[in-house]
Each structure stands twice: as structure tokens, then as C-alpha cells.
Amino acid sequence: SQTIHQWPATLVQPVGSPLSLECTVEGTSNPNLYWYRQAAGRGLQLLFYSVGIGQISSEVPQNLSASRPQDRQFILSSKKLLLSDSGFYLCAWSVAAASYEQYFGPGTRLTVT
Amino acid sequence: DAKTTQPTSMDCAEGRAANLPCNHSTISGNEYVYWYRQIHSQGPQYIIHGLKNNETNEMASLIITEDRKSSTLILPHATLRDTAVYYCIVRSGTSYGKLTFGQGTILTVHP
């Protein structure tokens, strides 16, 4: 069966510090991968998606970036965090042919202080 | 993508069926109806989807009206663990599957 892992589960970082969140998927090959963010009391916002290694598309301009160095690994990064980057970050995967049936990880709750 | 309208909140007694409505009057012929739910502090969970026919799986049933302008998600025997925010999403097929989550319906299951 397929599983998706995210770490860390929680993170508190000062403004201006770098960020690296990692997501890995097991039990499937060539998945579509997604990064979403959910601000407090708000809906989910798609940040990035990837249909293959090295292929990243950005949905929202911001100071975040994403990379996909391996087929089942998706990384969300920032060089300098802003207060507005606080939120609940979720990674998701889907089988490429059934893209709206997405499976989400447990999430990382980021607080920028 | 078609816009969806859901009630802000609903209550249900434990053991009873929970019927969550969704209006999508501008849905087009190639758009599917998807349902997800999000339990507090967890990632969303896919529940079910459908195009025209009613669908059932181990979690729920999806009833889509004949004109496809509305649908109902049915949890046949709600438990306390079904308390969550339920999202109805309408999307057509694209290459990558961008999901747009609205405010959803907060379902509270009472003992």
C-alpha cells in the first residue's frame, strides 16, 4: 500500500531563517506531487505541483520554492522566512491518470516568530 | 471550474445517517464531483467522487441529481470520528489536478 511521510511535524523558526520541509511517498511510482498551505482559519492553497523529477510548477508567487530531486521525494524550501509563511503545510500525491484523487500527508505546522 | 455552495455547519446524532448537501448549478458536462474531509489538525482525506451515476464505497455514498446541479454525500452510520470539515469540489480533468478547497461544511456528530 502507499504511504506518504512528512517531516518535521511541527517547526518554530525565526523570521529570516531558512526552511526545508521534506515529503516522501512509498509504494507508487511516478506520482504527481503537490504542496499545499493552510493558513489559520483558511482553506487550502496549492503552492506547487510536480509531474516528474525536476519538473516544478508554481501556483502562487512567493518566497518559497520546491524541488523534486527523486521520483518520490518533494522538498519545500525558503531562503528567508516571513511571518506570513506561518501555516499548516501539506504534501499530497496522486496517480497521474487520476489527479483529483489526492492523498495527503500528516502535515507540518510551521510557526514563524 | 464550477462554484459549489455548502451549508456552513450541520449536526448529526451518532449512529444516524449524515446527509451533506452541495449545490453546483453551473457544473459542466465533463466535471466530476469530489468529496474530501479534514479532521482537525490532519491533512484532507479523499472520500469519493462521481460524474453522473451514484457511487458507493466503504466510507460513503454519493448521490448526484439527474440534472447534476446538486449532490449529497451520505455517511450511513455517523460516528464521533466523522466530525470534520467536509469539502465538495467540482473539477474537470487536467494534467495535474489542482484542487480548490472552499470553506466546506463543519459536521459535528453528537453522542
Interface residues (C-beta under 8 A of the other chain):
Chain A: N32 Y34 G43 L44 L46 Y49 V51 S57 E59 F88 L90 A92 S94 S99 Y100 E101 Q102 Y103 F104 G105 P106 G107 R109
Chain B: Y32 Y34 S41 Q42 G43 P44 Q45 Y46 H49 I89 R91 G93 T94 S95 Y96 G97 K98 L99 T100 F101 G102 Q103 G104
